[in-house]
């Protein structure tokens, strides 16, 4: 049925405008509304508009039958572009080859597959603009949906328009995705639609029909062409349309009904196959004209050249709802026989037919769950383990599978199902270990009713202790490591480690085990900090594997070491990025972001936090997204922007809960203090920052107090509270007696320099100009304060040298607001500086600067896109904008320009994989 788009003029105008302007940049839309509301009609009109505008269209559609087949929808979408897969970067090419069954291998994560698909789209769109249509997103297989949503958020710089349709109307706004909600038609539009339906009623009958249809276009069309205008008015409008389809289905011959049911259950049977299945079920074939009968009843339609499909998804649901259980069973058995040589296809049909325990089938389904878990598809994996549990006869294995199913269901957002599964596992657990594991999963589910939800680690730790006592040391260790990774945003305590100590000690892990080192860093960063430093630094040279690099790097990050922590975290991050790892990667981005900031590369630190926030959106994790926005607020504060708590929370309960954790409260207070200091409100800054070192305040957080001590000291001195600055120095020195972390040492050096007598300023400069501080940002701030004091003491020549050193440091990060302060201080010495102030590199956004740095290293646009999770064209757009700001025209000029402005990072180069040799002449401009 080709329905005209009536009553959708506004939505169609939006899509036409997007297609008209596609050459100037891409856009993505989610069209949502109930079944029959006109989503497909709107898409058909958009495709017609694209064809008229010479915009190429590629499409995919979700189906019930393929909703559990990983990457089925993505494969259908990209099949017309398959010729370009060979030109993708190696990891991306292999990801799609494995996902689409071209070669064997472990299925890629949706992150890697989505990035590969994005590059493929970008390449194709460079030749001809694209309209990408994804229908019935609610039935798309989970890996494809994840990849498609990721792509949609990143096509802004490509000539691509993405339009996705879904029945899910419970949508939240997402950056990069514009929502077009289709509401019911008004009476005028409903009447206009009925005017085009042959045989539609008139007068009072029409008014009754419009009332019954409730503005649903499909209901208006189907009920309008039906001879019966009566029906159960109490049913929802979608139910009425289904009822109409069900009535037409029931009027057909039994053999025809069974053939249609075969199409509904298989999701992809040909007419010939459906007829054979019906014949197996009833002993006779349907009439040769059965497809014409189904088509005449508006149930099926032909798709060139020889395929059949349902006219509307509601037809399929009507058939599945109406068919009696006996018919369904007969058709399922026939389908199993029809495809007996393809057990992978029949596995779910056999699972439905199983009436009791079937251990071989349960093992087969559990193996399928393992495959789905390996490819980051927790939704399909949880369903597989759940059904496998139901078919398992041994109680221990059944409970084990239910626990796994519950954990995966929680990861996929099926929280209610997960709660039911884990409660059944707890009720049936035959031993202490399984009971403890079930209790652990129950505690980690985001139900809002657990101890973790209110910052209480007790129940989770009790479950871990029970696992350990029952002999499940590996399970207990894995649980503790997970708890260590999330404790920073799940507890109200500044140091959540104390309750963990007894449990950790009971594990009796070797001291030099990277897992033990991380747990020690998490539980007692001060008391065990020196020992963690010793053990982690000793193990670091051999930490070539991702897991050990992550554990040791994170441990060093927690105890205030910077240089080695950054190398290890960058190493782990590169490996996770290459694999498209999803579970730990976002947390690793956050940890590496903060370490990178402490190492003085503010631009890259911000880019990492932005990537974390973007992935949080991709994952649908509102709490983690809020935490990432909190980190970005820290970087904004360096430029004087006060944190906007409501915006950071994102309007979600999960976001608000995360912001109540100790680490997030400390981050927000530290950011507010930094912003107030930049804007000259030293008293307000001191008030915010004082809380972080006050053990009686609910924002008490020693680690963040150390990290913000330079702002505290400045705020105290600038507000006339020198005694507060002196007390902070004394507190830091007392802390350093127990905790010899580079971060603490640097904070002490800053405070001592700020409080140094005037007669020691020259000597301080003589020492400082040859020293390397662990935190370059603090060194630049110290130089700025020292230079200002020298100027006020009348020693302008020395002051200029000191202030220029500070300016160089701020420009290298960059920290523009503080660089402006340094320039103002230099001018106060009598030296003239250009009125424009900032050097050109400071005009770059963090992402533009990061792209330029990678391009200066010889990386192509494709390689940069792969590294930053954006399309090659987006990289080209960033380079184009950067070239305009830098006043250059070729990539070959980048190393000189960036080196001249000290923009290239001086930290260890392990942050990046070594790029392949590139001939500079091959890339003379911003493109590849």
QUIMODA-V158694 format. One record per residue. N is the residue number from 0. PHI is phi in degrees with one decimal (* if undefined). Layout:
n = {N/N}
phi = {PHI/PHI}
This chain:
n = {0/1/2/3/4/5/6/7/8/9/10/11/12/13/14/15/16/17/18/19/20/21/22/23/24/25/26/27/28/29/30/31/32/33/34/35/36/37/38/39/40/41/42/43/44/45/46/47/48/49/50/51/52/53/54/55/56/57/58/59/60/61/62/63/64/65/66/67/68/69/70/71/72/73/74/75/76/77/78/79/80/81/82/83/84/85/86/87/88/89/90/91/92/93/94/95/96/97/98/99/100/101/102/103/104/105/106/107/108/109/110/111/112/113/114/115/116/117/118/119/120/121/122/123/124/125/126/127/128/129/130/131/132/133/134/135/136/137/138/139/140/141/142/143/144/145/146/147/148/149/150/151/152/153/154/155/156/157/158/159/160/161/162/163/164/165/166/167/168/169/170/171/172/173/174/175/176/177/178/179/180/181/182/183/184/185/186/187/188/189/190/191/192/193/194/195/196/197/198/199/200/201/202/203/204/205/206/207/208/209/210/211/212/213/214/215/216/217/218/219/220/221/222/223/224/225/226/227/228/229/230/231/232/233/234/235/236/237/238/239/240/241/242/243/244/245/246/247/248/249/250/251/252/253/254/255/256/257/258/259/260/261/262/263/264/265/266/267/268/269/270/271/272/273/274/275/276/277/278/279/280/281/282/283/284/285/286/287/288/289/290/291/292/293/294/295/296/297/298/299/300/301/302/303/304/305/306/307/308/309/310/311/312/313/314/315/316/317/318/319/320/321/322/323/324/325/326/327/328/329/330/331/332/333/334/335/336/337/338/339/340/341/342/343/344/345/346/347/348/349/350/351/352/353/354/355/356/357/358/359/360/361/362/363/364/365/366/367/368/369/370/371/372/373/374/375/376/377/378/379/380/381/382/383/384/385/386/387/388/389/390/391/392/393/394/395/396/397/398/399/400/401/402/403/404/405/406/407/408/409/410/411/412/413/414/415/416/417/418/419/420/421/422/423/424/425/426/427/428/429/430/431/432/433/434/435/436/437/438/439/440/441/442/443/444/445/446/447/448/449/450/451/452/453/454/455/456/457/458/459/460/461/462/463/464/465/466/467/468/469/470/471/472/473/474/475/476/477/478/479/480/481/482/483/484/485/486/487/488/489/490/491/492/493/494/495/496/497/498/499/500/501/502/503/504/505/506/507/508/509/510/511/512/513/514/515/516/517/518/519/520/521/522/523/524/525/526/527/528/529/530/531/532/533/534/535/536/537/538/539/540/541/542/543/544/545/546/547/548/549/550/551/552/553/554/555/556/557/558/559/560/561/562/563/564/565/566/567/568/569/570/571/572/573/574/575/576/577/578/579/580/581/582/583/584/585/586/587/588/589/590/591/592/593/594/595/596/597/598/599/600/601/602/603/604/605/606/607/608/609/610/611/612/613/614/615/616/617/618/619/620/621/622/623/624/625/626/627/628/629/630/631/632/633/634/635/636/637/638/639/640/641/642/643/644/645/646/647/648/649/650/651/652/653/654/655/656/657/658/659/660/661/662/663/664/665/666/667/668/669/670/671/672/673/674/675/676/677/678/679/680/681/682/683/684/685/686/687/688/689/690/691/692/693/694/695/696/697/698/699/700/701/702/703/704/705/706/707/708/709/710/711/712/713/714/715/716/717/718/719/720/721/722/723/724/725/726/727/728/729/730/731/732/733/734/735/736/737/738/739/740/741/742/743/744/745/746/747/748/749/750/751/752/753/754/755/756/757/758/759/760/761/762/763/764/765/766/767/768/769/770/771/772/773/774/775/776/777/778/779/780/781/782/783/784/785/786/787/788/789/790/791/792/793/794/795/796/797/798/799/800/801/802/803/804/805/806/807/808/809/810/811/812/813/814/815/816/817/818/819/820/821/822/823/824/825/826/827/828/829/830/831/832/833/834/835/836/837/838/839/840/841/842/843/844/845/846/847/848/849/850/851/852/853/854/855/856/857/858/859/860/861/862/863/864/865/866/867/868/869/870/871/872/873/874/875/876/877/878/879/880/881/882/883/884/885/886/887/888/889/890/891/892/893/894/895/896/897/898/899/900/901/902/903/904/905/906/907/908/909/910/911/912/913/914/915/916/917/918/919/920/921/922/923/924/925/926/927}
phi = {*/-102.8/-74.8/-71.4/-86.1/-110.9/80.7/-121.3/-61.6/-64.3/-64.5/-67.2/-64.2/-61.0/-68.7/-62.7/-62.5/-62.7/-69.5/-64.6/-98.8/-61.1/-64.8/-90.0/150.0/-88.7/-158.4/-140.1/-132.3/-114.8/-96.3/-122.4/166.9/-67.6/-58.3/81.4/-78.7/114.1/-64.0/-67.1/-64.6/-63.1/-64.6/-60.5/-67.1/-64.7/-64.0/-61.7/-65.0/-64.4/-60.9/-70.9/-102.7/59.7/-102.6/-71.9/-115.6/-126.0/-136.3/-150.8/-137.2/-77.9/-133.9/-59.4/-65.5/-103.4/-67.0/-104.2/-93.9/-61.1/67.7/-61.7/-69.1/-65.0/-61.3/-60.1/-64.9/-89.2/-55.9/-64.4/-102.7/-60.0/-62.9/-86.3/-62.2/-62.6/-92.2/-73.9/-56.2/-47.3/-60.4/-70.8/-60.5/-66.0/-58.0/-72.0/-61.1/-70.7/-59.8/-97.1/78.4/-71.5/-131.4/-82.5/159.1/-72.3/-57.7/-71.9/-73.0/-58.9/-62.7/-70.7/-64.0/-65.5/-65.0/-62.6/-63.8/-61.9/-63.4/-62.9/-60.3/-60.7/-63.2/-66.3/-68.9/-65.1/-88.6/-159.0/-54.2/-121.2/-108.7/-107.4/-112.3/-124.6/-98.0/56.2/-58.6/-66.5/-111.5/-71.0/-58.5/-58.5/-61.6/-65.4/-61.1/-60.4/-63.6/-66.9/-65.3/-60.3/-61.1/-60.4/-77.3/-126.9/-97.3/-58.5/-98.7/-103.0/-76.9/-135.3/-113.8/-108.2/-127.3/-119.0/-114.0/-156.1/-82.0/-71.5/-94.2/-89.9/-104.0/-110.5/-62.2/-133.4/-56.4/87.8/-121.3/-100.7/-90.9/-119.9/-88.5/-94.8/-87.2/-58.7/-67.9/-77.8/-60.8/-64.3/-66.4/-62.0/-64.5/-61.9/-67.7/-64.7/-60.4/-98.6/-98.5/-58.8/77.7/-68.0/-69.9/-123.5/61.8/-64.3/-61.9/-66.8/-62.2/-64.1/-64.6/-60.9/-66.1/-68.2/-73.2/53.5/77.2/-87.1/-59.2/-64.7/-63.1/-60.5/-68.9/-70.8/-72.0/-69.0/-89.6/-84.0/-70.0/-94.2/-102.1/-98.0/168.7/-77.1/-67.5/-75.3/-76.4/-60.3/-59.4/-62.9/-63.6/-66.6/-66.8/-59.9/-61.6/-63.5/-63.7/-63.2/-65.1/-65.7/-63.0/-67.2/-77.5/-82.1/-62.1/-58.3/-64.7/-68.7/-61.3/-67.5/-65.7/-65.9/-62.6/-61.9/-63.9/-65.9/-77.9/-84.9/74.7/-167.1/-75.2/-78.0/-61.7/-65.2/-64.9/-60.4/-66.5/-64.4/-63.0/-62.4/-64.8/-61.9/-76.0/-118.4/91.2/-150.6/-79.5/-68.6/-59.6/-55.9/-94.4/-62.3/-67.9/-66.6/-62.4/-66.4/-69.4/-64.1/-86.3/60.7/-102.5/-119.8/-145.4/-85.0/-124.1/-56.4/-88.8/-140.7/-91.3/-124.4/-154.7/-73.1/-64.7/-153.1/-54.2/-66.1/-65.2/-61.0/-66.1/-66.0/-64.6/-65.4/-76.4/-81.3/-60.5/-68.0/-59.8/-64.1/-67.4/-61.9/-63.1/-62.1/-70.0/-60.7/-62.1/-65.6/-64.3/-61.9/-67.7/-62.1/-119.9/-65.2/-88.1/-130.8/-61.4/-63.8/-75.9/-92.3/-59.1/-77.4/-66.1/-65.2/-64.3/-71.3/-74.7/-63.7/-97.3/-159.1/-54.4/-147.9/-62.6/-59.2/-66.8/-60.9/-63.4/-63.5/-70.5/-62.9/-62.4/-62.4/-60.8/-62.6/-63.6/-67.7/-65.2/-62.4/-104.0/59.4/-120.5/-65.6/-65.3/-65.5/-63.4/-65.0/-63.8/-65.5/-66.4/-63.8/-67.9/-60.1/-62.4/-63.6/-96.6/-93.2/-85.1/-73.1/-64.4/-65.2/-66.6/-63.9/-65.3/-55.1/-69.8/-66.9/-63.5/-63.0/-61.3/-64.0/-60.8/-69.9/-62.1/-62.7/-64.6/-89.9/92.0/-87.7/-66.5/-63.1/-61.4/-62.2/-63.1/-66.1/-61.3/-71.2/-67.9/-62.8/-64.7/-65.3/-66.6/-104.6/-56.1/-88.0/-145.9/-66.2/-65.3/-65.0/-62.7/-67.6/-63.6/-63.8/-63.5/-63.3/-61.9/-59.4/-72.9/-89.9/-71.9/-79.5/-87.2/83.0/-117.6/-100.1/-62.2/-60.1/-62.7/-114.8/82.3/-105.7/-81.1/-53.8/-60.3/-64.7/-67.8/-63.5/-63.4/-63.7/-61.1/-64.7/-60.1/-64.4/-65.1/-87.6/95.7/-91.4/-63.1/-65.4/-61.7/-65.0/-65.2/-61.0/-64.9/-65.5/-63.6/-64.0/-63.9/-64.3/-72.3/-104.1/-59.9/-62.4/-119.0/-124.8/-139.3/-85.0/-85.7/-65.7/-125.2/-79.5/-76.4/-51.8/-64.0/-81.5/-59.2/-61.5/-65.2/-65.0/-59.8/-68.8/-68.4/55.5/-73.6/-58.8/-57.6/-92.1/-68.2/-52.4/-66.6/-65.8/-63.8/-64.8/-63.7/-65.6/-66.0/-71.8/-82.5/-139.5/-63.2/-87.3/-62.8/-105.8/-56.1/-64.3/-67.0/-61.8/-58.2/-61.4/-69.3/-68.1/-66.7/-68.6/-85.0/-57.3/-58.3/-94.8/-84.3/-89.4/-81.5/-57.9/-61.7/-67.9/-62.9/-66.5/-62.9/-71.9/-63.2/-66.8/-61.4/-64.3/-59.8/-68.9/-99.4/87.1/-90.3/-118.7/-62.1/-68.5/-58.3/-66.5/-60.2/-67.1/-66.0/-62.7/-64.4/-64.0/-63.1/-61.2/-67.4/-62.2/-63.4/-64.3/-84.2/70.5/-64.7/-113.4/-73.2/-99.4/-54.8/-58.6/-64.0/-65.1/-60.1/-65.5/-62.2/-68.4/-60.0/-67.1/-64.0/-65.4/-62.1/-62.3/-79.0/101.7/-101.5/-66.2/-62.0/-69.3/-59.8/-65.8/-59.5/-63.0/-66.2/-64.7/-63.5/-62.5/-62.8/-63.2/-65.9/-58.9/-65.4/-59.6/-81.6/71.1/-97.7/-64.6/-66.2/-66.2/-59.0/-64.4/-62.8/-66.7/-65.8/-63.9/-63.1/-65.0/-63.1/-60.3/-70.4/-62.2/-64.3/-59.4/-95.9/96.9/-87.9/-74.0/-68.7/-100.3/-62.6/-64.1/-65.9/-65.3/-66.3/73.2/69.9/-119.0/-65.6/-64.3/-64.9/-63.9/-63.8/-61.6/-69.9/-88.0/-71.5/-59.3/-62.4/-72.5/-60.2/-64.7/-61.6/-66.5/-66.1/-62.8/-66.0/-62.6/-62.3/-63.6/-65.7/-61.5/-65.5/-62.0/-86.9/85.2/-102.2/-63.6/-63.2/-64.2/-62.7/-62.4/-61.4/-68.2/-75.3/-61.7/-62.2/-67.2/-110.2/-100.4/-62.9/-90.1/-95.5/-71.9/-101.3/-55.1/-157.8/-56.6/-62.2/-71.8/-62.4/-64.7/-64.6/-107.8/-61.6/-62.9/-67.6/-62.5/-63.3/-61.3/-62.4/-64.1/-68.3/-74.8/-100.9/79.2/-116.9/-59.6/-60.8/-66.0/-64.0/-65.4/-66.6/-62.1/-60.5/-62.6/-64.0/-65.4/-65.1/-65.3/-65.6/-66.9/-64.3/-108.0/-136.8/-94.2/-79.6/-55.4/-64.4/-68.5/-59.2/-66.7/-62.2/-65.2/-58.3/-64.1/-62.5/-62.3/-65.3/-64.9/-98.4/-62.2/-64.1/-60.1/-75.8/-108.2/-67.2/-61.9/-64.6/-63.5/-65.7/-59.2/-80.2/-66.7/-68.2/-109.0/-95.5/-107.0/-92.7/-64.7/-121.4/-57.9/-62.2/-66.7/-63.9/-64.2/-64.7/-64.0/-64.0/-63.2/-65.7/-64.1/-63.3/-63.5/-68.4/-63.8/-64.6/-66.4/-85.4/84.4/-101.1/-66.3/-61.3/-65.5/-58.3/-61.6/-62.2/-65.4/-68.2/-66.2/-64.0/-63.7/-60.6/-58.8/-64.8/-65.8/-68.8/-69.8/-71.2/-90.8/-131.5/-55.9/-63.1/-74.2/-63.6/-63.3/-61.7/-63.7/-63.7/-61.7/-66.5/-64.6/-62.4/-64.4/-82.1/102.3/-83.0/-88.6/-124.7/-54.6/-63.2/-67.0/76.5/-65.4/-73.4/-57.7/-63.4/-74.0/-80.3/-73.8/-72.1/-55.3/-68.6/-62.4/-64.6/-63.6/-61.7/-64.1/-61.1/-68.9/-65.1/-65.7/-81.5/97.5/-80.5/-76.0/-59.3/-63.6/-65.3/-66.0/-59.8/-63.5/-72.5/-103.9/61.8/-134.1/-80.2/-56.9/-67.9/-61.7/-59.7/-60.5/-66.1/-63.6/-65.2/-60.6/-63.9/-66.6/-61.2/-62.5/-72.4/-85.1/71.3/-123.4/-131.1/-136.1/-65.3/-63.0/-81.9/-61.0/-55.7/-67.2/-63.8/-70.1/-66.1/-61.8/-97.6/58.6/-86.6/-70.6/-65.2/-104.2/-71.2/-52.7/-83.2/-68.2/-64.6/-123.7/-70.0/-67.7/-74.1/-69.6/-58.4/-125.1/-77.4/-56.0/-69.1/-76.5/-131.8/-79.1/-137.6/-74.4/-92.8/-82.1}
